[in-house]
Amino acid sequence: MIEQAAKPSPWWYRQRGSVIGAIFGLGFFFGNMRADGQPSLPAALVWGVREGDAGVQALCWLGIVLVLLAWAVRVWGTAYLCGDVVFAPNVQRDRLIVDGPFRYVRNPLYLGNVLLACGMGLYAPPLGFAIIVAGNVVLVAMLANEEAKQLALEYGAEYAAYGAAVPAFVPRLTPAAFPSAGRIAPHVRAAFFAESFMLAMAAALVPIALYGRAGLLPAAVIFVIAMALFIGASRMGRQG
C-alpha cells in the first residue's frame, strides 16, 4: 500500500470525483433552464447551425473526438501512476514520476479532464458549456496546485527543476530529459480498465450525434454503464 500524505488533503481534493460530477450536473441543469419555458439547444447545435447541418455534425463529432482524446491521455498517464494513486483520497508523494507523458506535461490526467469538459460541454447548452469548462479548469488548477505544494515539500530542488522543465498543462513538443530518473514499466491493461468509463462516455455521445433527440435513450443507458465503470474503477483503485 502506498503511504498517504503527511496530512489529509482538503475535502475538495478527497472528494474530487464527486466535485467533478457536480460541475457537470450543474452545467446541464442550469444550462437547460430558460425563462420562456422553451427547450434549450446544445452548444454544438447553436454554434454549428451557422454552417448548416454540416456545421452541427462537425461540432457533434468534435465533442466525441475530444472525449476520446481525453480518454487516451488519461490512459497514458494512469498507466504510469496506477489506479491506487489516481483514485487515492489524499495526495500521494512517495515518488516523483518523470516518465511517459510526465516528460511532456506535469498533469496529463487533469489535461484529460479539461478535454473531457470541452467535449461533453458541446452537448450542453452554451451556458452549460461555460459552467462545465470553467468549473473544470478552476478545479484542476486547484488540484494541481495542491499536488505541486506536496511534491515540492517532499522533493525540493528536484521538483523545482522538474517544474521548470515541464509545463503544468500545455504539453511540450519534445520530452524533457531527466537522465537520473528511473524508467517505469507502464501498466496499460490496468489503466485501460481504470479509464474505461471515459471510453463509455464517448460511446454515449454517438447515438446523439447520429440521431439527435432520438438517440437520448441509448445514450442514457450507455452513460449509466459509464458511471458504473467509474465507481468500480475508483473502488478498486482505492483498495489497490
Secondary structure, DSSP 4 states (H G I P E B T S, - for coil): -PPPPSSPPPHHHHTHHHHHHHHHHHHHHHHT--TT-PPP--HHHHHHGGGHHHHHHHHHHHHHHHHHHHHHHHHHHHHHH-HHHHT-SS---S----SGGGGT-S-HHHHHHHHHHHHHHTTS-HHHHHHHHHHHHHHHHHHHHHHHHHHHHHHTHHHHHHHHHS-SSS--SSPPP-TTSPP----HHHHHHHTHHHHHHHHHHHHHHHHGGGGHHHHHHHHHHHHHHHHHHHHHHHH-
